[in-house]
Amino acid sequence: MSSYHIEGATGVWEIVVGLEVHAQVISHAKLFSGASAEYGGEPNTHVSLIDAGFPGMLPVINAECVAQAVRTGLGLNAQIHLMSRFDRKNYFYADLPQGYQISQFAHPIVGEGQVEIELADGSVRHIGVTRLHLEQDAGKSMHDQDPTRSFIDLNRAGVALMEIVSEPDIRSPEEAGAYLRKLRQILRYLGTCDGNMEEGSMRADVNVSVRKAGEEYRTRCEIKNVNSIRYVMQSIEVEAQRQVEIWEAGGTVDQETRLFDHVRSETRSLRSKEDAHDYRYFPDPDLLPLLIERDWVEGLRAALPELPEAKRERLEKTYGISRYESGVLTVEQGIADFFETVAKGSDSRLAVTWMLGDFFAALNRTGATIETSPVKAEGLMELLALITDSTINGKIAKEVLEDMFETGDSASVIVERKGLRQVTDTGAIEAEIRGILQAHADKLAEYKSGKDKLFGFFVGQTMKAMKGKANPAMVNELLQKLLAE
């Protein structure tokens, strides 16, 4: 467990954090209408009569959204409720045309689960999940289109959201970041949410309170709609410090909703925090209770993809990689698939070394992702094969990989075009070494008098003379033989 505390004037304070993550469901249509759920588009072009709140329009549940929620619950090792119910959450806002949001209050589709997180020091914690429920998203208010008026875009109105509520188990900004990264990873592996926080398809409400060790929970504040993991972590630090200062000054923290300003690094009051009764929840009269069958749930479970933890363990066992290496290689499913393709067709140790080293460095340098990389798994596999069969050495391979990223050509084409084939002719290498020893007779005399470190000098001179194309193992072997003469 991370030991994050705030040192106050009256002693040490512990933070208590719970997260409510809103994850947009991947589906073609919205939760209760056939309108497109695709991101973007001209304002108000993905809107049905239901989304716009026209009278008499009846919602019809999207079965794929239900399946996505169940898949997510299974991925979180959570209880799946065979009976759940939709309720109306009543509040007025300009981008909520119906005057209420259809959500799940008393009977969510998914109950208690957990997320396993790994911290920087290697320790593992389990963060409880209280529930997951389905609900509609609201529209979007746009305040930058006109100097005096605000506009409403309803493209997002009615899009299916999963609200994933954690237990107040998080005790540091690091744990909050680890939880969100792991949750995002699971959702992306499952294909239930793309986790794109920049586009708003995953965002978090952050509940923060502080207490002295051993105390009951104190009043919490909710920081609304934080759309990056870094800002979630920063907002926790800022808000916890604010609350400590209030308590230590003899004041009282009010339960309220706040906004995080990352520019000023502060939270600001938005409104007093609503309780459930303020929303006047009641069962939606237009929707029957949602009943699903156990066999259907088990069918979804059987079709789940391999999840991150299971994949890590399998890769470690199959390819003999370390815990750290498996963590990096399974961050994204695409990276894990890429690695397995390369590792199956070449030496797995070589595959790990090159992917975590030069290949990832090239992705970062060019701004490419594993999906947009000009070098595909088969291309890297071909490059490693040229190293293995001594066509090129490791140093030349780095040059070839760089060229592959720039031109998109295959490794073998580049090797032939640039004449980079490794020299394995022992006669040619030996002749070069004899010439170097003769040219550096003074260094040879020093070596023979006991300066063993000069061996590296002779290796370097040989490789330089042969433009890096000599087989390093042969150079070492022949050099040792000739120096012993």
Secondary structure, DSSP 8 states (H G I E B T S, - for coil): ----EEEETTEEEEEEEEEEEEEE---SB-SSSSSB--S--STTSS--TTTTT-TT------HHHHHHHHHHHHHTT--B-SEE--EEEE---TT-TTSEEEE-SSS-SB--EEEEEE-TTS-EEEEEEEEEEEEE---EEE-SS-SS--EEE-SSTT-EEEEEEE-S-B-SHHHHHHHHHHHHHHHHHHTS----TTTTSEEEEEEEEEEETT------EEEEEE-SHHHHHHHHHHHHHHHHHHHHTT-----EEEEEETTTTEEEEEEE---GGGGT-EE-TTS--EE--HHHHHHHHHT----HHHHHHHHHHHH---HHHHHHHTSSHHHHHHHHHHHHHS-HHHHHHHIIIIIHHHHHHHT--TTT-SS-HHHHHHHHHHHHTTSS-HHHHHHHHHHHHHH---HHHHHHHHT---B--HHHHHHHHHHHHHHTHHHHHHHHTT-TTHHHHHHHHHHHHTTT-B-HHHHHHHHHHHHT-
